[in-house]
Amino acid sequence: MKVRYWSVGVVASLGMASSGWAQMVSPAYVGNTAAPNPYASAPYLQGAAAPRVACNCASPGGYTVAEPTATYAAPVGNYAPPAVEMGGAPAMLEGAPCDGGYPMPADAGYPAASCDAGSCDGGGWMSGRFGNLLNRNCGNVVWGGSVGFVSLVRTEQNPYYFSYGSGQEDNQLLDVRDVGDDWAPGMEVRLTRFDICKQTGWELSYWQLFNNGGYDDVRNTEVVGSLDSIRNEDQLNFPSPYAPANTYVDNAQIHRVDRDWNIHNFEANRLIVFSNPCACGSPWSFNSICGFRYFRFDESVLFRADNNDYMIDNDPTEYRLHTITKNNLYGFQLGGMSEYFATCRTSLVFGAKAGVFANDIDMSYYEGSYTAPNTINNGPNQGQLTVAHADKQSLATIGELILGVNHRIGCKWRVGADYRVIGVGGVALPSNQIYSDTRGINDVRLMDSNGSLILHGAFIRAERCF
């Protein structure tokens, strides 16, 4: 019988936007009120501020007049305002990202600039990852945050079987891969700070998988012959009553394996955007990623046997083997994100990150009863207890691939979904610390850290800039 469970934790943390959030904001309007006013001499535009110009791929020179903030009076004669320079980047720069727009009188001859009229559109597919922030008013810093749901599947590791029926020895049972290993829910939060003028920023992110656990068991009524352990426990003495340990695990009524694991991931990345904020015409953008990453992976495997009844309740005659590993990976990573804007509001994201990390590992091993460990009864380790605790520092690697889609809703909100594949190498797994020769407690203390972890699944989020 297989049972799976999840326990939900509450985490307060900062996060990052790994695929960009700033496409939510409207294109900045270009204009500088400190610059000379081309309309100052116009009889019916006295006191007018310089017109704001929005980057617009559809216009001849790449810019469209979006918002002159003039005071209107009755026109005198047939006066016509001077034309606004359309070729190249204007010299007047002022940004007002997603300010709701300032509709103009219809007789002024200029298009209205509002979210509904499209003032949030245009920049997003021209300036790339942080599109719709076409603001070069230096010092303008924008913040963004997101909250999301994570759903990941852990791929199968190497098998490890605990039990078999004595009448059918080739039918091995209780594989550790079958316990709590199919799906894990989680959460993600992010915080981003981006300098529009410098085209650089910082991203912080945190995501975790909630405690993913479960158990599987087999009873003597489900096997041919007696229910026995694959390992040779007769080389150990059970603590009380003092007897060969195999008498408490072989010919048992029930064998059970419990397993749980959880993951925490934190990143702080420096971003550099390689795109021209007013490079109209290209739907592509790219930004580099360079930063720190902390990845923690904890796992526990507990095997128990009872030869008295079908209840696993930690009574003194129950046999138990419990192994716990804790992997703490610290290091730096490099990567990049490329974004393709299919429309002004919808984009596709492609990304990759990788790094080499120091892995600080902690491992605990215990074999015996609920109250005391076994004793090795022969060999070079005779008389030693079957208890081990070890620390180890080694190298590990993490690689991550990202494929996602984003869609902006209004000026400041965006929703997105990513499919990610995360591979981790050089980690310690509990099942890799269990040896067939039960006398080899010295080998257990050396710790095996050649295991791997592969996760894949969905990250779904809602993002907002502010």
Buried (B, 14 or more C-beta within 10 A) or exposed (E): EEEBEBEEEEEEBBBBBBBBBBBBBBBBBBBBEEBEBBBEEBEBBEEBBBBBBBBBBEBEBBBBBBBBBBEBEEEEEEEEBEEBBBEEBBEBBBBBBBBEBBBBEEEBEBBBBBBEEBBBBBBBBBBBBBBBBBBBBEEBEBBBBBEBBBEBEBEEBEEBBBBBBEEEEEEBBBBBBBBBBBBBBBBBBBBBBBBBBEBBBBBBBBBBBBBBBBBBBBBBEEBEEBBBBBBBBBBBBBBEEEEBBBBBBBBBBBBBBBBBBBBBBBBBBEBBBEBBBBBBEBBBBBBBBBBBBBBBBBBBBBBBBBBEEEEBEEEEBBBBBBBBBBBBBBBEBEBBBBBBBEEBBBBBBBBBBEBEBEBBBBBBBBBBBBEEBBBBBEEEBEEBBBBBEBEBEBEBBBBBBBBBBBBBBBBBBBBBBBEBBBBBBBBBBBBBBBBEEBBBBEBBBEBBBEBBBBBBBBBBBBBBBE
